[in-house]
Structure formats: C-alpha cells, structure tokens
Amino acid sequence: MSLLGIDIGTTGCKAAVFNRYGEVLSSEYQEHPLIHPEEGWVEIDTHLIWSNIKNLIKKANQKTKKDKVKAFSISCQGEATVPVGRDGEALYNAIVTFDSRTKEQYEFWKRTLGEKKIFEITGMPLHPMYSINKIMWIKQNLKNIYKKTYKFLCFEDYIFSKFGLVPTIDYSLAARTMAFDIKCKKWSEEILKDAKVSIDLLSEVKPSAEIVGEISPAISDELGLEKGVPGVTGGHDQACGAFGAGITEEGTAMNATGTSDVITPIFNKIYLTSSMLNNNYPCYPYVIRDKYMTITFNLTGGLLLRWYRDNFCYEEKVTAEREGKNAYDVITGSMHPRPVNIFILPHFVGSGTPYLDSNSKGAVLGLDLETNKAKIARAILESNTYDLKLNLEKLEESGIYVGKIIAIGGGAKSTKWLKIKSDILNKKIVTLKNSEAASLGVALLAGVAIGEYKSYEDAVENAVKEERVFSPDKDSDMQYNKRYMIYKDIYSKNRELLHRISELN
C-alpha cells in the first residue's frame, strides 16, 4: 500500500509516493517557467502544469509497482487562478500570487467593504494578491474569456477536474481566494455580491481529508494507476507542509525556509483581533478540522543568501565545485564564529509580515574597515532570524504563543543557521528525518480519508519522525538582545528614506 502526494509550487511540481510510515518510495520533481507578458505580470502555463503532473505521476508510479497507490491528494500554492471552459480546458494562463495587475481591485475593496469588514469575513488582511481580485480583473479586461468561463479554479480543484472529478477545493485553499467565509465555511455571499461574481463560477468546497471521487478510468490507464483510486482534498501548501511536519496542536509551529522564510502556527479557535489585522496575519482553516492557522513570512529567507552567493562568492563557488560541496555549506562554514554588529534589513523585494510594505528596500548598516565576507555571511543569517523573532513577538501580542519550532526546507539542512535561529529565537528547533513535508502532508491526509490511519494524530505518529534538536545556549539572550533591539528600530527609523529611494525607480 502507498499514498501519493502531489505538490504544485510556484516554480515547480512534485509527485511523491510514501508508505504508511512516511518513507519515500519514489519522488519526482519538474521545474516550470514563470511567464511575464507585461512588466509586473506573472503567469504559469496551466497546460504545462497538467502535462508535467501526468509525467511525474507516471515516473513515480513506475518505481513503486509493488506498492500500489491507494489514494492521492494535492498541496498547492495559494491564490493562483485559472479560468476553464466547460470542456475543462484552461482559457488563459494561471495568474500567480505575486502578479501585480490587480491594484485597481485592491483599491475597490478599500473604498467599499473596507479592510476591517473583509478581515472579519474572510480572515485575510486586504491585499492585491487574492484570487477574487484576479477574477475581477479578468472580468473587466478579458471579457470574452470571462463569458466563456465555466469555473475559476485554483490548482487543487483544477487538477481534480483534469482527473475527471468534480472541481472541489478545500477550506484552507478556498480561504486564500478572499471570497470564503471562514466562520460559516462557505463562499461569502457578501464578497461575491460586491465583486459581481456568481457563486456558480466557483468550485464545491469541502474540508481537507475528504474523498472527492475516483480517478476516471481513462486517466488511470494513462498514468498506470489501478482503477478506482480516490482523490482526497488537500490544502494550501503552507498548511500541508505544517501537517507533514507533524503540527497537530497549539504551541508548535513549522518554519519553512526556502526562497522565503515562513512560520506557520496553528490554534484551536478563530483569531480576528485588531492586532492580527494590523500585523497582516491571516486567520484561516487548517487541514485538521476545527483548527485554524496563520502564516508569517520574510520574503528573502534563502533568496537573500542566494543573492549574496551569486554576486559576491565566486571563490566559494569554485571551492565548492572543486571539493564536491554545496556552495552554501562553504559560505556558512567560513562565516564569522560569533554574533556580529552588522545588520541587514532583508527587504530586498519589499517586506513581508508584519509590514507588507512593497515600497521598502534592503539596507546594510554597521559597516567599518574590519567588515569582511565572513561577517556579512553571518549578518545575513542573523538578520533574517531577527525578522522571524519580530514576527513571533507580534504573534504573541495577538495571543498566539509558539514554544517549539519544526524546521523544514533547504534552510533546515544548515546546522549553523539552525543553531543561530535557536539562540536568537530562544526556542527549540527540531529537524525531521523526512524533508518532503508538503507532499507528505497531503499523502497523510489521503491516508486519513481512506481509513489507513485512525486519526490525524495517528498519521503523524506513524509517519513523522524527529531527527535532531537544537536548543538555545544559556547566554544567547545576553549575546543577541541588544542587537535585536537595534534591528527592530531599523525599519521604523528609515522607512521614509527607503520609500524615497523606491520612488527613484
């Protein structure tokens, strides 16, 4: 018996097959390009996504013929939206999260329902990225496509429809459209009325870990799967990653460090406080029923380290290639051994939470003639972590406390970065034996749905295994607190100047 987890990200797709103990039986990954038809527009070829998904499943399935796939589920990026016709074919590319064409729709919502009312209904702090804004943009600017549209789908419900199933979206992903009532667990009539979008254009909504139907016989034959394999509702990739990391109770959070640095805590009730709204923290259903989640994010977690590697670390890359090492390991291996007095505001593509300031810029402070690459490398890791600490403080002000952190993603492979995180955050950081968190998360949801596991907790107990624990040093507060207080002041004291620099562009 095996379970298939499909993960559709912004720049790539994955199909991974697991046994009931969370062990990877096969895993296939394929990148896909981002399309930029105009400045600031970002799209994905939806036909290519479907073609890649089919190929990945075929390859993964061929490697596990003895372990027949019994169910599958889907994890995917939020907000990405694609219009499809009655034949299920995409009428336009998928418009992805950070596409910038929907500022007019954002201003519409500010003038009409307003930020507070929208947050109270949807749990989403108002922002141009949400799916409803993309739908409204298509209605206004691509009238012929809008008229032909049968459904506007995110990638979860799109893939279900391509498998021959009823287009179905789970609560966590539906919430990322900003058209979902998180209290009533249904599409918001008030939002759709103001948007002038018919509810008939949206998918059926169900909780995560619920069977949608069985893959059509034709698709089963094409993919080499047995007949009657059920598709199961999955979720937003951050939610699925958190479940795949074993997050089932309050007090523990996932920290996913890839391009961005994301913290995902869960809780037992809806938090729609003014503090949550003011700090731009969403509140929406988790993949475990009757639990909720939020996300904090720094947009340049691993991205900033990659920028540094590509622009300043030629020698380190040569060394890595010569010695057969990862360039990041060479960089962190030679970084300064102690905390540094250099601070980097990691707003190189604007800020993430709590500010969501797209006009902010990156900054480097504290340079002197003794500054070298070893200190800059350490400053990047420390400053990114100060940003995480700021978000954890803001969460606590909102009533959400995080004790232990489960680390996943590329950043979880760096023991030195994890130790810095543990010391600065003053929290235990735990790594896992299996880093395939999002695809594992949806595979486990599929297992719960078909009864392979007795409960969500049983799934995690069987399949999620901790590997290593990083604990803070006793003197970490003394080392980092004064530096953290300086970091906290950098944005507020330089905001106006950073905006003036942004206007020069």
C-alpha positions in Angstrom: 0.0 0.0 0.0 1.2 3.5 -0.8 -0.1 7.1 -0.8 0.6 9.7 -3.5 1.2 13.3 -2.6 1.1 16.0 -5.4 2.7 19.4 -4.6 2.3 22.3 -7.1 4.5 25.2 -6.3 5.2 28.5 -8.0 8.3 27.3 -9.9 8.0 23.5 -9.8 5.8 20.4 -9.3 6.5 17.3 -7.3 4.8 13.8 -7.2 6.0 11.6 -4.3 4.8 8.2 -3.2 5.1 7.2 0.5 4.4 4.1 2.5 2.3 4.3 5.7 5.4 5.1 7.7 6.2 8.2 5.8 9.1 6.7 3.9 9.7 7.9 0.4 9.2 5.1 -2.1 9.7 7.4 -5.1 9.8 11.2 -5.7 9.8 13.1 -9.0 10.2 16.9 -9.5 9.9 19.1 -12.5 10.5 22.9 -12.7 8.3 25.1 -14.8 9.0 28.6 -16.0 7.2 31.8 -15.0 5.8 33.9 -17.8 5.9 37.7 -17.8 3.6 39.0 -20.6 4.0 42.6 -19.3 6.0 44.3 -16.6 4.8 43.1 -13.2 2.6 40.3 -14.6 3.4 36.8 -13.6 1.7 33.7 -15.1 2.2 29.9 -15.4 1.2 27.8 -18.4 -1.6 25.7 -16.9 -1.5 23.2 -19.8 2.2 22.6 -19.0 1.4 22.1 -15.3 -1.1 19.3 -16.2 1.4 17.7 -18.6 4.1 17.8 -16.0 1.9 16.4 -13.3 0.9 13.4 -15.5 4.6 12.7 -16.4 5.7 13.0 -12.8 3.0 10.6 -11.6 3.8 8.1 -14.3 7.5 8.1 -13.4 6.9 7.9 -9.6 4.3 5.1 -10.1 6.6 3.0 -12.3 9.2 2.9 -9.5 6.7 1.6 -6.9 4.8 -1.2 -8.8 4.8 -3.5 -5.8 3.2 -0.8 -3.6 0.0 0.2 -5.3 -1.2 3.8 -4.9 -4.4 3.6 -2.8 -5.3 7.3 -2.7 -3.8 10.7 -3.6 -4.2 14.4 -2.5 -2.9 17.8 -3.6 -0.9 20.5 -2.0 -0.6 23.8 -3.9 0.4 27.4 -3.9 -2.4 29.8 -2.8 -4.1 32.5 -4.9 -3.1 31.3 -8.4 -6.2 31.4 -10.5 -7.1 29.9 -13.9 -10.4 30.2 -15.9 -11.5 26.9 -17.6 -14.3 26.2 -20.1 -17.0 23.5 -19.9 -14.6 21.1 -21.5 -12.2 21.5 -18.6 -9.5 23.2 -20.7 -7.8 26.3 -19.5 -8.8 29.5 -21.3 -5.9 31.6 -20.0 -2.6 31.1 -18.1 -2.8 30.8 -14.3 -2.2 34.2 -12.7 0.0 33.6 -9.7 0.3 35.1 -6.3 2.7 38.0 -6.7 1.3 39.2 -10.1 0.9 43.0 -9.7 -2.0 43.7 -12.1 -4.8 43.9 -9.5 -4.1 47.1 -7.7 -7.3 48.7 -9.0 -9.3 45.8 -7.5 -7.5 46.3 -4.2 -8.4 50.0 -4.1 -12.0 49.0 -4.9 -12.2 46.9 -1.8 -10.6 49.6 0.4 -13.4 52.0 -0.8 -16.3 49.6 -0.4 -16.3 46.9 2.3 -13.0 48.1 3.8 -10.1 46.2 5.4 -11.8 45.5 8.7 -15.0 44.1 7.3 -13.1 41.9 4.8 -10.9 40.6 7.6 -13.9 39.8 9.8 -15.5 37.7 7.0 -12.5 36.1 5.2 -9.7 36.2 7.8 -7.5 37.8 5.1 -5.8 41.1 5.5 -6.6 43.1 2.3 -4.0 42.7 -0.4 -4.0 42.7 -4.2 -2.8 39.0 -4.4 -6.0 37.2 -3.7 -7.9 35.1 -6.3 -11.1 37.2 -6.2 -9.1 40.2 -7.4 -7.7 38.2 -10.3 -11.2 37.1 -11.3 -12.5 40.7 -11.2 -9.5 41.7 -13.3 -10.3 39.1 -15.9 -14.0 40.1 -15.9 -13.0 43.8 -16.6 -10.1 43.2 -19.0 -10.7 39.9 -20.7 -14.5 40.0 -21.3 -14.5 37.3 -24.0 -12.6 34.8 -21.7 -14.9 35.7 -18.8 -18.0 34.9 -20.9 -16.6 31.5 -21.8 -15.5 30.6 -18.3 -17.3 27.7 -16.7 -15.2 27.8 -13.5 -12.4 29.8 -12.0 -10.1 27.3 -10.3 -7.1 27.2 -8.1 -4.6 24.4 -8.8 -6.2 21.9 -6.4 -9.6 22.0 -8.0 -8.1 22.3 -11.5 -6.1 19.0 -11.1 -9.2 17.3 -9.6 -11.2 18.3 -12.7 -8.4 17.0 -15.0 -8.6 13.7 -13.2 -12.3 13.5 -14.1 -13.6 14.6 -10.7 -16.0 17.3 -9.6 -13.9 20.6 -9.2 -13.5 20.7 -5.4 -11.4 23.0 -3.2 -10.6 22.6 0.5 -11.3 25.2 3.2 -7.6 26.3 3.6 -7.1 27.0 -0.1 -10.6 28.5 -0.6 -9.7 31.0 2.2 -6.8 32.2 0.1 -9.2 33.5 -2.6 -10.5 36.2 -0.1 -14.0 35.1 -1.1 -14.6 32.5 1.6 -16.4 33.0 4.9 -14.1 31.3 7.4 -16.8 31.3 10.2 -19.6 29.7 8.1 -17.2 27.6 6.0 -18.8 28.6 2.7 -18.4 31.1 -0.1 -19.2 34.6 1.1 -22.4 35.9 -0.5 -21.4 39.5 0.6 -17.9 39.4 -1.0 -19.2 37.8 -4.3 -22.1 40.2 -4.5 -19.8 43.2 -4.3 -17.4 41.6 -6.7 -20.3 40.9 -9.1 -19.1 37.3 -9.4 -21.5 34.4 -9.5 -21.1 31.6 -7.0 -21.7 29.2 -9.9 -18.2 30.2 -11.2 -16.5 28.7 -8.1 -15.8 25.1 -7.1 -17.6 23.0 -4.5 -16.0 23.5 -1.0 -15.1 20.7 1.4 -12.9 20.2 4.4 -9.4 18.7 3.9 -9.1 14.8 4.1 -12.4 14.2 2.4 -12.8 11.9 -0.6 -13.8 13.8 -3.8 -14.3 10.8 -6.1 -12.3 8.2 -8.1 -10.0 9.0 -10.9 -11.6 8.4 -14.3 -10.7 5.0 -15.9 -9.1 6.7 -18.9 -6.8 8.8 -16.8 -6.0 5.7 -14.6 -4.9 3.8 -17.7 -2.8 6.7 -18.9 -1.0 7.1 -15.6 -0.6 3.4 -14.9 -2.7 3.5 -11.7 -5.2 0.9 -10.6 -8.9 1.6 -11.2 -10.8 3.4 -8.5 -8.0 5.4 -6.9 -9.8 8.1 -4.8 -8.8 11.8 -4.9 -8.8 13.5 -1.5 -9.0 17.2 -0.6 -5.6 18.5 0.4 -4.8 22.2 1.0 -2.7 25.3 0.8 0.9 24.3 0.6 1.8 26.0 3.9 -1.0 24.1 5.7 0.0 20.8 4.1 3.7 21.4 4.9 2.8 22.1 8.6 0.8 18.9 8.8 3.6 17.0 7.1 5.9 18.4 9.7 3.7 16.9 12.4 2.0 20.1 13.6 -1.3 18.9 15.2 -1.5 21.0 18.4 -1.2 24.6 19.6 2.2 25.8 20.7 4.3 24.2 17.9 4.9 25.9 14.6 6.5 25.0 11.3 9.4 27.1 10.0 9.8 26.5 6.2 13.0 28.1 4.9 13.2 28.2 1.1 13.0 31.2 -1.1 11.0 32.8 1.7 11.2 32.1 5.5 7.7 31.2 6.7 6.4 30.4 10.2 3.1 28.5 10.4 1.5 28.1 13.9 -2.0 26.5 14.4 -4.6 27.2 17.1 -8.0 25.9 18.3 -10.2 29.0 17.7 -10.6 31.8 15.2 -8.4 34.9 15.9 -9.7 38.0 14.2 -8.2 40.6 16.6 -7.1 44.1 15.6 -3.5 43.0 16.4 -3.8 40.2 13.8 -5.1 42.7 11.2 -2.6 45.4 12.0 0.2 43.0 11.6 -1.2 41.5 8.4 -1.6 38.0 9.8 -4.3 36.0 8.2 -6.5 33.5 10.0 -8.0 30.6 8.1 -8.9 26.9 8.4 -6.1 24.4 8.9 -6.2 20.9 7.2 -7.2 19.4 10.6 -10.9 20.1 11.1 -11.9 22.7 13.6 -8.3 24.1 13.9 -7.0 27.3 12.4 -3.7 28.7 11.3 -1.8 31.8 10.3 1.5 32.5 8.5 4.2 35.0 8.9 6.8 35.4 6.2 10.1 37.1 5.4 10.2 37.2 1.6 14.0 36.8 1.4 14.9 33.9 3.6 17.0 31.8 1.3 16.7 34.3 -1.5 19.0 36.8 0.2 21.6 34.1 0.8 21.4 33.1 -2.9 21.8 36.8 -3.9 24.9 37.0 -1.8 26.3 33.7 -3.2 25.7 34.7 -6.8 27.1 38.3 -6.6 30.0 38.1 -4.0 31.1 34.4 -3.6 32.9 33.4 -6.8 35.8 31.9 -4.8 33.4 29.9 -2.6 31.6 28.5 -5.6 34.9 27.5 -7.2 35.9 25.8 -3.9 32.5 24.0 -3.7 32.8 22.7 -7.2 36.4 21.6 -6.7 35.7 19.8 -3.4 32.2 18.5 -4.4 30.4 20.5 -1.7 27.4 22.7 -1.6 28.3 26.4 -2.1 26.1 27.4 0.8 28.0 25.0 3.1 31.3 26.6 2.1 29.8 30.1 2.8 28.4 29.2 6.2 31.4 27.1 7.1 33.7 30.1 6.8 31.4 32.7 8.3 32.3 34.6 11.5 32.1 32.4 14.6 30.4 34.9 16.9 27.5 37.4 16.6 28.3 40.5 14.5 27.4 44.2 14.8 26.3 44.4 11.2 22.6 44.5 10.4 20.8 43.7 7.1 17.2 44.8 6.6 16.0 41.9 4.4 13.5 43.9 2.3 15.2 43.3 -1.0 11.8 42.6 -2.7 9.8 44.6 -0.2 8.9 43.5 3.3 6.9 40.5 4.4 4.9 40.5 7.6 4.2 42.4 9.8 4.6 45.4 7.5 3.8 44.1 3.9 5.5 47.2 2.6 6.2 46.7 -1.1 8.0 50.1 -1.2 10.6 49.2 1.4 14.1 48.5 0.3 17.0 46.4 1.7 19.7 48.1 3.8 23.0 47.2 5.3 24.1 49.0 8.5 27.2 48.9 10.7 29.9 48.5 8.1 33.5 49.5 9.0 37.0 48.8 7.7 37.1 45.5 9.6 34.0 44.2 7.8 34.7 41.2 5.7 32.8 38.4 3.8 32.8 36.2 6.9 30.9 38.9 8.9 28.5 39.7 6.1 27.6 36.0 5.7 26.8 35.8 9.4 24.9 39.1 9.3 22.6 37.6 6.6 21.6 34.6 8.8 21.3 36.7 11.9 19.2 39.5 10.4 16.8 37.1 8.7 16.4 35.4 12.1 15.8 38.8 13.8 12.9 39.2 11.4 11.5 35.9 12.5 11.8 37.0 16.1 9.9 40.2 15.3 7.1 38.1 13.9 7.0 35.7 16.8 6.7 38.7 19.2 3.8 40.2 17.1 2.1 36.8 17.2 2.4 36.6 21.0 0.8 40.1 21.2 -2.1 38.6 19.2 -2.4 35.8 21.7 -0.6 33.1 19.7 2.3 31.6 21.5 4.9 29.3 19.8 7.1 27.1 22.0 8.8 24.6 19.7 9.6 25.0 16.0 9.8 22.3 13.4 12.3 23.3 10.6 11.8 22.1 7.0 13.0 23.3 3.6 16.5 24.0 2.3 17.4 26.1 5.4 16.8 23.1 7.6 19.9 21.5 6.1 22.2 24.1 7.6 23.1 23.2 11.2 24.8 26.5 11.7 21.8 28.5 10.7 19.5 26.3 12.8 21.8 27.0 15.8 21.6 30.7 15.2 17.9 30.5 15.0 17.6 28.6 18.2 19.8 31.1 20.0 18.2 34.3 18.7 14.6 33.0 19.0 15.4 31.3 22.3 13.4 28.3 21.3 14.0 24.6 20.5 14.4 24.0 16.8 13.7 20.4 15.6 14.6 18.8 12.2 12.9 15.8 10.7 14.2 12.7 9.0 11.9 13.3 6.0 12.1 16.8 4.5 9.3 16.2 2.0 6.8 18.0 4.2 4.1 19.3 1.8 3.8 16.2 -0.3 4.0 14.0 2.8 1.3 16.1 4.4 -1.2 15.5 1.6 -0.3 11.9 1.4 -1.2 11.6 5.1 -4.5 13.4 4.5 -5.3 10.9 1.8 -4.4 8.1 4.3 -6.7 9.6 6.9 -9.6 9.8 4.4 -9.4 6.2 3.3 -9.0 4.9 6.9 -5.4 3.9 6.7 -4.9 6.0 9.8 -7.3 6.2 12.8 -6.8 9.9 13.1 -4.7 12.9 12.1 -2.5 12.2 15.2 -2.2 8.5 14.3 -0.9 9.5 10.8 1.7 11.9 12.3 2.8 9.3 14.9 3.4 6.7 12.3 5.0 8.9 9.6 6.7 12.0 11.0 10.0 11.3 12.8 12.1 13.9 14.5 15.9 13.8 13.8 17.8 16.5 15.7 17.0 19.1 18.3 18.8 22.5 18.6 18.5 24.2 22.0 19.4 27.8 22.8 22.6 28.5 24.7 22.2 29.9 28.2 23.9 33.1 27.3 22.1 33.6 24.0 19.9 36.4 25.4 22.9 38.3 26.5 24.5 37.9 23.1 21.6 38.9 20.9 19.1 41.0 22.8 20.8 44.4 22.4 21.4 43.6 18.7 17.8 42.6 18.2 16.6 45.8 19.8 18.7 47.7 17.2 17.3 45.6 14.4 13.7 46.4 15.5 14.4 50.1 15.0 15.9 49.9 11.6 12.7 49.9 9.5 10.8 52.5 11.5 13.7 54.9 11.6 14.5 54.5 7.9 11.0 53.9 6.3 10.6 57.4 4.8 14.1 57.3 3.3 13.6 53.8 1.9 10.4 54.9 0.3 12.1 57.9 -1.3 14.7 55.6 -2.7 11.9 53.3 -4.1 10.4 56.3 -5.8 13.6 56.9 -7.8 12.7 53.7 -9.8 
